[in-house]
Amino acid sequence: FWHFLEFNDITPRIQAEEKIPCTAFASKRKGEPLYRIVIKGSRISVEFVHILTDGAGALEYLKSLLYTYLTIKGKKISNPGRIILPSEPVSEEEFEDGYNRFFQKLPPPSKMVKAWHLPFRLNKSPRLRLIRAEIDANEIRELAQKHKVTVTEYFVSVYQFALQKIYLSEKDRGIRVKRKVLRIEVPVNMRKIFPSRTMRNFSLFVLPEIDMRLGTYTFEEILKSVHHQLQIATNAKQISRLLSSNVSPEKLLAVRLMPLFIKKMVIASVYRGLASKRWSGIVTNLGLVDLPAEMADMVDSIELVPPPPNLKVKVNCGLVSFRNKLRICFCNVTQSHELERLILMHLTEAGIHVRIPGNEQNPML
């Protein structure tokens, strides 16, 4: 009646990096792990199916993997800090279902109108392209503090401002735009709101928006709006409503008795009809990665490749900071890089130094 996870003690094989990251998992193949370890040169990557864990859980695994690799190679790390070591006994808290633990029956959030989507044409298969950029973490942090917002709030505002420019350019060309709400999905690490140490997926998202029916927004107006929307939406009481609406259907008797094949059809239909139509883009910020000094000295950079976007949303964006570098990674399935160009140009005009790393997957070079 339900999909469920089984313990898998098969040692995952280490794979060579392919040209396209985050390719589909063979999840129906018996014994197939729901994560993979990928290497290329001096780069180590881990990829996970989201049902297994979220970005925060994946980062903890990567830290443990990196620590183990370095010690096997003979590197001395005298103090691993808070890294979860393979030699330590596994805590039951790591397997906790955070959603059910903190579930309480609450009124659902307000219904949302469908969001506007980028108008760009899709790439031919394989569609996914990565665009990477690197900025000084201190520069954007100081700029955000100047505006009395967080780095996430500042970047989401820049993203939304860029979406507005593309939306307005459509109208200027005489194109009839049916949907007029620009909404961004911003994932939230629920462990920062509720006292949980689970390594399972425990994330939700909030959806700051601007409504173009009200007129054109200045960047300062968007910044103020995003700040207040995120502050309110990530309040424990408010986000508990979203948690409740996600978990409540599982507890209905009719749903529990429904055969799995029907559940799969219903869930797929709901996702196609609602989820992907609710937001115009995704910005996920993993925050500042902290490593023991001896490990940090052996790491050049860390980046987060967000889940590939569906064909409606078209572009996703992942952020992560390490030391004084903030890495930006766009996943794009379209023929246009106008969104990325507008975002990076805005950062440059704001006084932030932007560097585009030279590699074969950066079409903006």
Steps between C-alpha positions, in 0.01 A plus 500: 500500500801731545847548362752431775876507549701187572848480651757437229847384606638484146814711469421762233731491202699814432403638159681724254332836450284524189449812290151545642469492883204370698389243245200285594548218750395146413282504811293198387808280470522268800782590736581826321620764753312829501825696495822495305861606545646670194860604430692695240863595555520659844122551526280279719121525465203328660153485345185398687140418426307762697285240675814381681626834629515872429789737438593527867507121543698457178756753623552307824561183299747681274693627803521147642602359161769766456637442851518123437669548162764736639583276796534197269741709292709555813397858579501595868178656628543536875156643573209399270267734687130421447552274199308172532767229494440149358657349813241661728182314598201608294253712694130413467438871452669479159213279375223710651202601286499869583177568314298258711676589825407868472165454325195661652163546337478863392305709247660478154680797341304727268453381142726654237438609143722346235836667447652647185775296332803592293410518128827355366517208256630169630834351405507184296569186703716472705363834613681578825775763500691630803611858542734563790604830654703592806480815710666630813288382792606794715394751234146368466472452877597864561259616228217295651576636849493852360141435389425319830419170328661156480710378207216267397248785509729722295569238233132397474417869448759528221353185342147636524608837358655319202177301448306827501726640224435195282126517574488870402702438182231253393229762552706762315507267198122487505482142629188430706610379842228298669661431838618801694650370826878450520567253779824335613533177694752532783574169681525514879712271718244400764774396743563871558139546612430173685741310730581205274829331406348284228706430189185410309329752278363773727452808288204707389485820299359850511377696200567877493318669213424826324170563324548687172132601497600759762759663276876498447726466806828672575779279630467660843128415508572139407776480761270625776217271388718188478654572840165525677344208311789267590510614862128431541493176298792341690343568838446164676122551520463593134721226359323246724190562289692396189637193678146412605363533146778274366452224758121512553405306182713204614288469814164480323353147518392509134853590392658235723277230348551617142713257290848625419448517123205737551700712746778535243258621233334747739833638626633539145181678397513736799865584432434573132190703580616695804857475621696594189251777419534672836843657455701682235844394623692336783782642715653265755777621731694238695669774700855508633684166503721461805789251488780432749798722415719207394231379258410847376860561396473204260172613339503759223126552457157353573193536281137396505338380178124536559256236376449536123192715430185366343399620155269770636733666750801461266771645731606416856775664703718369784725701735762390751776688682841369598753724667480832312350358179132471412434262212194549281386214278214534252334190349341605172308293243436786254677659205520835681736623773329837538392432859854415610640800313258740669572359846878511465487846341292628793755364748784662304323836489447475876879487545544124538787342309367208293727231361388243241713186549642373171373152418335308222150532645481879522324623183525860621877507440 
